[in-house]
Amino acid sequence: MNVVIYARFSSHSQTEQSIEGQLKVCYEYAEANRYTVVGEYIDRAIVG
């Protein structure tokens, strides 16, 4: 099954490492469950 990872900042106190940690966990989960990651969407909580 193809999947897309959605990672986001949940507060202004998070760092880029927070996103990297989320991606790592998601990729590990995908691999363990035979999912194919076909994309990533990273919401950096930038407001206009």
PQR file of N, CA, C, O and H, with PARSE charges and radii, in Angstrom:
ATOM      1  N   MET A   1       0.840  -1.169   0.000 -0.4000 1.5000
ATOM      2  CA  MET A   1       0.000   0.000   0.000 -0.0000 2.0000
ATOM      3  C   MET A   1       0.890   1.239   0.000  0.5500 1.7000
ATOM      4  O   MET A   1       1.878   1.299   0.732 -0.5500 1.4000
ATOM      5  N   ASN A   2       0.544   2.207  -0.807 -0.4000 1.5000
ATOM      6  CA  ASN A   2       1.272   3.466  -0.845 -0.0000 2.0000
ATOM      7  C   ASN A   2       0.723   4.419   0.207  0.5500 1.7000
ATOM      8  O   ASN A   2      -0.489   4.516   0.401 -0.5500 1.4000
ATOM      9  H   ASN A   2      -0.258   2.158  -1.401  0.4000 1.0000
ATOM     10  N   VAL A   3       1.628   5.122   0.884 -0.4000 1.5000
ATOM     11  CA  VAL A   3       1.229   6.074   1.919 -0.0000 2.0000
ATOM     12  C   VAL A   3       2.048   7.357   1.790  0.5500 1.7000
ATOM     13  O   VAL A   3       3.114   7.381   1.174 -0.5500 1.4000
ATOM     14  H   VAL A   3       2.612   5.044   0.726  0.4000 1.0000
ATOM     15  N   VAL A   4       1.517   8.419   2.390 -0.4000 1.5000
ATOM     16  CA  VAL A   4       2.222   9.694   2.497 -0.0000 2.0000
ATOM     17  C   VAL A   4       2.343  10.019   3.976  0.5500 1.7000
ATOM     18  O   VAL A   4       1.395   9.833   4.738 -0.5500 1.4000
ATOM     19  H   VAL A   4       0.651   8.400   2.890  0.4000 1.0000
ATOM     20  N   ILE A   5       3.491  10.497   4.376 -0.4000 1.5000
ATOM     21  CA  ILE A   5       3.714  10.870   5.768 -0.0000 2.0000
ATOM     22  C   ILE A   5       3.383  12.347   5.946  0.5500 1.7000
ATOM     23  O   ILE A   5       3.821  13.193   5.166 -0.5500 1.4000
ATOM     24  H   ILE A   5       4.261  10.649   3.758  0.4000 1.0000
ATOM     25  N   TYR A   6       2.603  12.646   6.985 -0.4000 1.5000
ATOM     26  CA  TYR A   6       2.281  14.023   7.358 -0.0000 2.0000
ATOM     27  C   TYR A   6       2.924  14.284   8.712  0.5500 1.7000
ATOM     28  O   TYR A   6       2.539  13.683   9.714 -0.5500 1.4000
ATOM     29  H   TYR A   6       2.247  11.959   7.619  0.4000 1.0000
ATOM     30  N   ALA A   7       3.892  15.169   8.739 -0.4000 1.5000
ATOM     31  CA  ALA A   7       4.567  15.520   9.995 -0.0000 2.0000
ATOM     32  C   ALA A   7       4.376  17.014  10.224  0.5500 1.7000
ATOM     33  O   ALA A   7       4.386  17.804   9.280 -0.5500 1.4000
ATOM     34  H   ALA A   7       4.205  15.657   7.924  0.4000 1.0000
ATOM     35  N   ARG A   8       4.199  17.399  11.508 -0.4000 1.5000
ATOM     36  CA  ARG A   8       3.957  18.812  11.765 -0.0000 2.0000
ATOM     37  C   ARG A   8       4.489  19.226  13.123  0.5500 1.7000
ATOM     38  O   ARG A   8       4.651  18.411  14.031 -0.5500 1.4000
ATOM     39  H   ARG A   8       4.190  16.758  12.275  0.4000 1.0000
ATOM     40  N   PHE A   9       4.757  20.520  13.233 -0.4000 1.5000
ATOM     41  CA  PHE A   9       5.055  21.115  14.521 -0.0000 2.0000
ATOM     42  C   PHE A   9       3.749  21.262  15.267  0.5500 1.7000
ATOM     43  O   PHE A   9       2.760  21.704  14.682 -0.5500 1.4000
ATOM     44  H   PHE A   9       4.625  21.182  12.496  0.4000 1.0000
ATOM     45  N   SER A  10       3.711  20.904  16.544 -0.4000 1.5000
ATOM     46  CA  SER A  10       2.492  21.099  17.317 -0.0000 2.0000
ATOM     47  C   SER A  10       2.583  22.330  18.207  0.5500 1.7000
ATOM     48  O   SER A  10       1.583  22.755  18.787 -0.5500 1.4000
ATOM     49  H   SER A  10       4.514  20.545  17.019  0.4000 1.0000
ATOM     50  N   SER A  11       3.781  22.905  18.317 -0.4000 1.5000
ATOM     51  CA  SER A  11       3.952  24.140  19.084 -0.0000 2.0000
ATOM     52  C   SER A  11       5.208  24.844  18.602  0.5500 1.7000
ATOM     53  O   SER A  11       6.026  24.264  17.887 -0.5500 1.4000
ATOM     54  H   SER A  11       4.593  22.560  17.846  0.4000 1.0000
ATOM     55  N   HIS A  12       5.349  26.080  18.994 -0.4000 1.5000
ATOM     56  CA  HIS A  12       6.528  26.856  18.583 -0.0000 2.0000
ATOM     57  C   HIS A  12       7.799  26.398  19.283  0.5500 1.7000
ATOM     58  O   HIS A  12       8.898  26.781  18.884 -0.5500 1.4000
ATOM     59  H   HIS A  12       4.685  26.552  19.575  0.4000 1.0000
ATOM     60  N   SER A  13       7.660  25.584  20.320 -0.4000 1.5000
ATOM     61  CA  SER A  13       8.838  25.129  21.055 -0.0000 2.0000
ATOM     62  C   SER A  13       9.503  23.918  20.412  0.5500 1.7000
ATOM     63  O   SER A  13      10.587  23.513  20.830 -0.5500 1.4000
ATOM     64  H   SER A  13       6.766  25.272  20.644  0.4000 1.0000
ATOM     65  N   GLN A  14       8.871  23.342  19.409 -0.4000 1.5000
ATOM     66  CA  GLN A  14       9.482  22.192  18.749 -0.0000 2.0000
ATOM     67  C   GLN A  14      10.608  22.657  17.830  0.5500 1.7000
ATOM     68  O   GLN A  14      10.656  23.813  17.410 -0.5500 1.4000
ATOM     69  H   GLN A  14       7.990  23.670  19.069  0.4000 1.0000
ATOM     70  N   THR A  15      11.495  21.742  17.536 -0.4000 1.5000
ATOM     71  CA  THR A  15      12.633  22.038  16.678 -0.0000 2.0000
ATOM     72  C   THR A  15      12.565  21.164  15.436  0.5500 1.7000
ATOM     73  O   THR A  15      11.705  20.291  15.319 -0.5500 1.4000
ATOM     74  H   THR A  15      11.456  20.803  17.877  0.4000 1.0000
ATOM     75  N   GLU A  16      13.471  21.410  14.525 -0.4000 1.5000
ATOM     76  CA  GLU A  16      13.562  20.598  13.312 -0.0000 2.0000
ATOM     77  C   GLU A  16      13.771  19.136  13.664  0.5500 1.7000
ATOM     78  O   GLU A  16      13.336  18.256  12.922 -0.5500 1.4000
ATOM     79  H   GLU A  16      14.169  22.119  14.621  0.4000 1.0000
ATOM     80  N   GLN A  17      14.439  18.856  14.802 -0.4000 1.5000
ATOM     81  CA  GLN A  17      14.635  17.472  15.225 -0.0000 2.0000
ATOM     82  C   GLN A  17      13.311  16.804  15.556  0.5500 1.7000
ATOM     83  O   GLN A  17      13.183  15.586  15.426 -0.5500 1.4000
ATOM     84  H   GLN A  17      14.792  19.571  15.405  0.4000 1.0000
ATOM     85  N   SER A  18      12.319  17.590  15.983 -0.4000 1.5000
ATOM     86  CA  SER A  18      11.004  17.022  16.252 -0.0000 2.0000
ATOM     87  C   SER A  18      10.417  16.429  14.982  0.5500 1.7000
ATOM     88  O   SER A  18       9.853  15.335  15.001 -0.5500 1.4000
ATOM     89  H   SER A  18      12.423  18.579  16.088  0.4000 1.0000
ATOM     90  N   ILE A  19      10.552  17.151  13.887 -0.4000 1.5000
ATOM     91  CA  ILE A  19      10.064  16.669  12.596 -0.0000 2.0000
ATOM     92  C   ILE A  19      10.864  15.443  12.174  0.5500 1.7000
ATOM     93  O   ILE A  19      10.291  14.455  11.715 -0.5500 1.4000
ATOM     94  H   ILE A  19      11.010  18.039  13.872  0.4000 1.0000
ATOM     95  N   GLU A  20      12.175  15.500  12.325 -0.4000 1.5000
ATOM     96  CA  GLU A  20      13.019  14.366  11.941 -0.0000 2.0000
ATOM     97  C   GLU A  20      12.656  13.125  12.745  0.5500 1.7000
ATOM     98  O   GLU A  20      12.652  12.020  12.203 -0.5500 1.4000
ATOM     99  H   GLU A  20      12.641  16.302  12.698  0.4000 1.0000
ATOM    100  N   GLY A  21      12.353  13.290  14.016 -0.4000 1.5000
ATOM    101  CA  GLY A  21      11.951  12.164  14.847 -0.0000 2.0000
ATOM    102  C   GLY A  21      10.636  11.565  14.387  0.5500 1.7000
ATOM    103  O   GLY A  21      10.477  10.345  14.353 -0.5500 1.4000
ATOM    104  H   GLY A  21      12.356  14.188  14.456  0.4000 1.0000
ATOM    105  N   GLN A  22       9.687  12.433  14.029 -0.4000 1.5000
ATOM    106  CA  GLN A  22       8.408  11.950  13.524 -0.0000 2.0000
ATOM    107  C   GLN A  22       8.604  11.159  12.237  0.5500 1.7000
ATOM    108  O   GLN A  22       8.022  10.088  12.061 -0.5500 1.4000
ATOM    109  H   GLN A  22       9.816  13.424  14.056  0.4000 1.0000
ATOM    110  N   LEU A  23       9.427  11.694  11.341 -0.4000 1.5000
ATOM    111  CA  LEU A  23       9.673  11.006  10.071 -0.0000 2.0000
ATOM    112  C   LEU A  23      10.320   9.644  10.307  0.5500 1.7000
ATOM    113  O   LEU A  23       9.948   8.655   9.674 -0.5500 1.4000
ATOM    114  H   LEU A  23       9.900  12.563  11.484  0.4000 1.0000
ATOM    115  N   LYS A  24      11.290   9.596  11.222 -0.4000 1.5000
ATOM    116  CA  LYS A  24      11.982   8.332  11.515 -0.0000 2.0000
ATOM    117  C   LYS A  24      10.984   7.275  11.987  0.5500 1.7000
ATOM    118  O   LYS A  24      10.995   6.145  11.497 -0.5500 1.4000
ATOM    119  H   LYS A  24      11.592  10.399  11.736  0.4000 1.0000
ATOM    120  N   VAL A  25      10.127   7.640  12.934 -0.4000 1.5000
ATOM    121  CA  VAL A  25       9.145   6.705  13.468 -0.0000 2.0000
ATOM    122  C   VAL A  25       8.184   6.257  12.368  0.5500 1.7000
ATOM    123  O   VAL A  25       7.850   5.076  12.273 -0.5500 1.4000
ATOM    124  H   VAL A  25      10.119   8.557  13.332  0.4000 1.0000
ATOM    125  N   CYS A  26       7.746   7.193  11.545 -0.4000 1.5000
ATOM    126  CA  CYS A  26       6.798   6.853  10.475 -0.0000 2.0000
ATOM    127  C   CYS A  26       7.425   5.919   9.446  0.5500 1.7000
ATOM    128  O   CYS A  26       6.780   4.972   8.995 -0.5500 1.4000
ATOM    129  H   CYS A  26       8.017   8.152  11.622  0.4000 1.0000
ATOM    130  N   TYR A  27       8.674   6.178   9.074 -0.4000 1.5000
ATOM    131  CA  TYR A  27       9.341   5.297   8.110 -0.0000 2.0000
ATOM    132  C   TYR A  27       9.551   3.903   8.694  0.5500 1.7000
ATOM    133  O   TYR A  27       9.405   2.904   7.990 -0.5500 1.4000
ATOM    134  H   TYR A  27       9.198   6.947   9.440  0.4000 1.0000
ATOM    135  N   GLU A  28       9.891   3.833   9.972 -0.4000 1.5000
ATOM    136  CA  GLU A  28      10.060   2.535  10.617 -0.0000 2.0000
ATOM    137  C   GLU A  28       8.739   1.772  10.634  0.5500 1.7000
ATOM    138  O   GLU A  28       8.709   0.573  10.358 -0.5500 1.4000
ATOM    139  H   GLU A  28      10.010   4.644  10.545  0.4000 1.0000
ATOM    140  N   TYR A  29       7.652   2.462  10.956 -0.4000 1.5000
ATOM    141  CA  TYR A  29       6.334   1.838  10.986 -0.0000 2.0000
ATOM    142  C   TYR A  29       5.945   1.349   9.585  0.5500 1.7000
ATOM    143  O   TYR A  29       5.438   0.240   9.415 -0.5500 1.4000
ATOM    144  H   TYR A  29       7.676   3.436  11.180  0.4000 1.0000
ATOM    145  N   ALA A  30       6.190   2.192   8.604 -0.4000 1.5000
ATOM    146  CA  ALA A  30       5.850   1.825   7.226 -0.0000 2.0000
ATOM    147  C   ALA A  30       6.613   0.573   6.792  0.5500 1.7000
ATOM    148  O   ALA A  30       6.038  -0.342   6.202 -0.5500 1.4000
ATOM    149  H   ALA A  30       6.602   3.093   8.742  0.4000 1.0000
ATOM    150  N   GLU A  31       7.892   0.544   7.085 -0.4000 1.5000
ATOM    151  CA  GLU A  31       8.695  -0.616   6.703 -0.0000 2.0000
ATOM    152  C   GLU A  31       8.212  -1.885   7.409  0.5500 1.7000
ATOM    153  O   GLU A  31       8.105  -2.944   6.790 -0.5500 1.4000
ATOM    154  H   GLU A  31       8.360   1.287   7.564  0.4000 1.0000
ATOM    155  N   ALA A  32       7.927  -1.774   8.690 -0.4000 1.5000
ATOM    156  CA  ALA A  32       7.488  -2.934   9.464 -0.0000 2.0000
ATOM    157  C   ALA A  32       6.137  -3.466   8.988  0.5500 1.7000
ATOM    158  O   ALA A  32       5.834  -4.644   9.176 -0.5500 1.4000
ATOM    159  H   ALA A  32       8.014  -0.914   9.193  0.4000 1.0000
ATOM    160  N   ASN A  33       5.333  -2.610   8.379 -0.4000 1.5000
ATOM    161  CA  ASN A  33       3.988  -2.999   7.957 -0.0000 2.0000
ATOM    162  C   ASN A  33       3.830  -3.069   6.435  0.5500 1.7000
ATOM    163  O   ASN A  33       2.716  -3.106   5.911 -0.5500 1.4000
ATOM    164  H   ASN A  33       5.580  -1.653   8.226  0.4000 1.0000
ATOM    165  N   ARG A  34       4.965  -3.085   5.745 -0.4000 1.5000
ATOM    166  CA  ARG A  34       5.001  -3.237   4.283 -0.0000 2.0000
ATOM    167  C   ARG A  34       4.272  -2.129   3.527  0.5500 1.7000
ATOM    168  O   ARG A  34       3.649  -2.374   2.493 -0.5500 1.4000
ATOM    169  H   ARG A  34       5.869  -3.055   6.171  0.4000 1.0000
ATOM    170  N   TYR A  35       4.358  -0.908   4.054 -0.4000 1.5000
ATOM    171  CA  TYR A  35       3.822   0.250   3.348 -0.0000 2.0000
ATOM    172  C   TYR A  35       4.946   0.883   2.545  0.5500 1.7000
ATOM    173  O   TYR A  35       6.107   0.842   2.952 -0.5500 1.4000
ATOM    174  H   TYR A  35       4.863  -0.708   4.893  0.4000 1.0000
ATOM    175  N   THR A  36       4.603   1.465   1.408 -0.4000 1.5000
ATOM    176  CA  THR A  36       5.568   2.186   0.594 -0.0000 2.0000
ATOM    177  C   THR A  36       5.317   3.675   0.746  0.5500 1.7000
ATOM    178  O   THR A  36       4.251   4.170   0.380 -0.5500 1.4000
ATOM    179  H   THR A  36       3.660   1.498   1.077  0.4000 1.0000
ATOM    180  N   VAL A  37       6.294   4.390   1.286 -0.4000 1.5000
ATOM    181  CA  VAL A  37       6.152   5.836   1.458 -0.0000 2.0000
ATOM    182  C   VAL A  37       6.439   6.494   0.109  0.5500 1.7000
ATOM    183  O   VAL A  37       7.539   6.383  -0.432 -0.5500 1.4000
ATOM    184  H   VAL A  37       7.160   3.988   1.583  0.4000 1.0000
ATOM    185  N   VAL A  38       5.431   7.175  -0.416 -0.4000 1.5000
ATOM    186  CA  VAL A  38       5.569   7.797  -1.739 -0.0000 2.0000
ATOM    187  C   VAL A  38       5.703   9.315  -1.644  0.5500 1.7000
ATOM    188  O   VAL A  38       5.892   9.990  -2.656 -0.5500 1.4000
ATOM    189  H   VAL A  38       4.538   7.265   0.024  0.4000 1.0000
ATOM    190  N   GLY A  39       5.605   9.848  -0.431 -0.4000 1.5000
ATOM    191  CA  GLY A  39       5.748  11.282  -0.270 -0.0000 2.0000
ATOM    192  C   GLY A  39       5.715  11.691   1.183  0.5500 1.7000
ATOM    193  O   GLY A  39       5.361  10.914   2.070 -0.5500 1.4000
ATOM    194  H   GLY A  39       5.451   9.300   0.391  0.4000 1.0000
ATOM    195  N   GLU A  40       6.098  12.944   1.399 -0.4000 1.5000
ATOM    196  CA  GLU A  40       6.081  13.523   2.740 -0.0000 2.0000
ATOM    197  C   GLU A  40       5.450  14.903   2.638  0.5500 1.7000
ATOM    198  O   GLU A  40       5.690  15.636   1.678 -0.5500 1.4000
ATOM    199  H   GLU A  40       6.386  13.575   0.679  0.4000 1.0000
ATOM    200  N   TYR A  41       4.641  15.252   3.631 -0.4000 1.5000
ATOM    201  CA  TYR A  41       4.145  16.612   3.763 -0.0000 2.0000
ATOM    202  C   TYR A  41       4.551  17.072   5.135  0.5500 1.7000
ATOM    203  O   TYR A  41       4.190  16.459   6.140 -0.5500 1.4000
ATOM    204  H   TYR A  41       4.446  14.656   4.411  0.4000 1.0000
ATOM    205  N   ILE A  42       5.308  18.160   5.182 -0.4000 1.5000
ATOM    206  CA  ILE A  42       5.791  18.678   6.460 -0.0000 2.0000
ATOM    207  C   ILE A  42       5.172  20.046   6.678  0.5500 1.7000
ATOM    208  O   ILE A  42       5.419  20.985   5.922 -0.5500 1.4000
ATOM    209  H   ILE A  42       5.601  18.658   4.366  0.4000 1.0000
ATOM    210  N   ASP A  43       4.362  20.142   7.728 -0.4000 1.5000
ATOM    211  CA  ASP A  43       3.688  21.382   8.103 -0.0000 2.0000
ATOM    212  C   ASP A  43       4.541  22.074   9.160  0.5500 1.7000
ATOM    213  O   ASP A  43       4.620  21.626  10.304 -0.5500 1.4000
ATOM    214  H   ASP A  43       4.161  19.379   8.342  0.4000 1.0000
ATOM    215  N   ARG A  44       5.163  23.148   8.768 -0.4000 1.5000
ATOM    216  CA  ARG A  44       6.085  23.844   9.668 -0.0000 2.0000
ATOM    217  C   ARG A  44       5.396  24.938  10.482  0.5500 1.7000
ATOM    218  O   ARG A  44       6.063  25.768  11.100 -0.5500 1.4000
ATOM    219  H   ARG A  44       5.099  23.511   7.838  0.4000 1.0000
ATOM    220  N   ALA A  45       4.075  24.939  10.481 -0.4000 1.5000
ATOM    221  CA  ALA A  45       3.266  25.870  11.284 -0.0000 2.0000
ATOM    222  C   ALA A  45       3.613  27.323  11.008  0.5500 1.7000
ATOM    223  O   ALA A  45       3.632  28.150  11.920 -0.5500 1.4000
ATOM    224  H   ALA A  45       3.534  24.265   9.979  0.4000 1.0000
ATOM    225  N   ILE A  46       3.883  27.626   9.763 -0.4000 1.5000
ATOM    226  CA  ILE A  46       4.162  29.017   9.373 -0.0000 2.0000
ATOM    227  C   ILE A  46       2.816  29.669   9.064  0.5500 1.7000
ATOM    228  O   ILE A  46       2.066  29.197   8.210 -0.5500 1.4000
ATOM    229  H   ILE A  46       3.867  26.955   9.023  0.4000 1.0000
ATOM    230  N   VAL A  47       2.529  30.740   9.757 -0.4000 1.5000
ATOM    231  CA  VAL A  47       1.254  31.418   9.541 -0.0000 2.0000
ATOM    232  C   VAL A  47       1.445  32.630   8.632  0.5500 1.7000
ATOM    233  O   VAL A  47       2.482  33.292   8.663 -0.5500 1.4000
ATOM    234  H   VAL A  47       3.138  31.123  10.451  0.4000 1.0000
ATOM    235  N   GLY A  48       0.431  32.901   7.832 -0.4000 1.5000
ATOM    236  CA  GLY A  48       0.522  33.968   6.847 -0.0000 2.0000
ATOM    237  C   GLY A  48       0.023  35.224   7.419  0.5500 1.7000
ATOM    238  O   GLY A  48       0.016  36.251   6.741 -0.5500 1.4000
ATOM    239  H   GLY A  48      -0.411  32.362   7.808  0.4000 1.0000
TER
END
